[in-house]
Amino acid sequence: MAALDLLGRRWTLRVIWELQQEPAGFRELRRRADAMSSSVLTDRLRELTDVGIVTTDADGVYRLTELGNALRPSLEPLRDWADRWSAELSAQRGDDG
């Protein structure tokens, strides 16, 4: 339940998603998730660092730890479902994609 509690917090999965794509500093992460407030990003990065999912280096670049990267296989089914959902919504609307 603790894992679901952590991952279910607003913006947590977005931070993990962005760091799976590429390590980044605070400003870059903030730019990638433009609707997230700086205070929420600070909180999420602190929480994820405290539990060993994210680390930061001396230059302030955040990256997933080995434990954080181990989440990838668990999140792939969610990504697959989201792609399917998006495609179905587009088809219902008659969008090109």
N, C-alpha and C positions, 0 to 999 in steps of 0.2 A: 504494500500500500504506500510505503514511503516513496518508491520510485514513481508511482502514478501521481502522487501528490506533487512531487517535484516537476515532473514532465508536463503535468496538467496546468501549471501556472502560466498565466498569460505571457506570451512572447518567448517562453523557454525553448520550445521546439524551433522557433524561428532563429534564435541565437545558435543553437546546435546545427541547424540546417546551413546557416551561413558559414559557420566554421568548418563544416564538412566540405564545403566548396573550396575554401581557401582561408588560411589564417589571416587575421586582420587586426589592426589597431582599433581603438575605441571609435575614433572619428569615422573610419571606413565602415565599421559595423553599423554605426548610427546612420550613415548615408544609405547603406543597403536596406535598412529597415526604417524608411523615412517616417512612418507613422508612430514609431516607438519613441517615447520620451527618454531623455538622457538619464533621468533618475531611475526609470524602470530598467533601462539597459545596465546601469551601474548595479542595481540590485540583482538582476539575473546573472550577470558575470560574477558577482561576489558569491552568490549561492552556488553556481556551477563550479566555481573554483574551490569553495569550501568542501564540496563533496567529491572532488577529484575528477570531474568531467572535463574541466577547462583549466588551462595553465596560461601564464603570461611570462614572457621573457623580459630581460632587462630593457629592451627597447619598447616595451608596452604592447607587443604583438600577442594577441590571444590565439590559442590553438587548442584543439581537442587533445586530451591525453590519450594514452592507450585505452583506458577505460571508456573515455568518450567515443573514440573511434569504434569500440566494440558495440556501440549502439546502432551502427549503420545497418547490420542485417535485420535488426528488430524493426527499424523504421522503413525498410524497403517495401514491405506489404502496404504500409500507409501511403507511400509515394505511388505505388502501382494503383491503389484504389483511387487516389486523388486524380491521377492521369485519366483513369477510366471515367470518373465522375465528370471531369472537365470536358472530355470528349462527348459524353452523353448530353450534357447541358448545351454544348455548342450545336450538336445535331438537332436538339429540340428547338433551338432558336434559329436554325438555318445558317449559323455562322460558318465561316471557312476554317476555323480552328483557333 
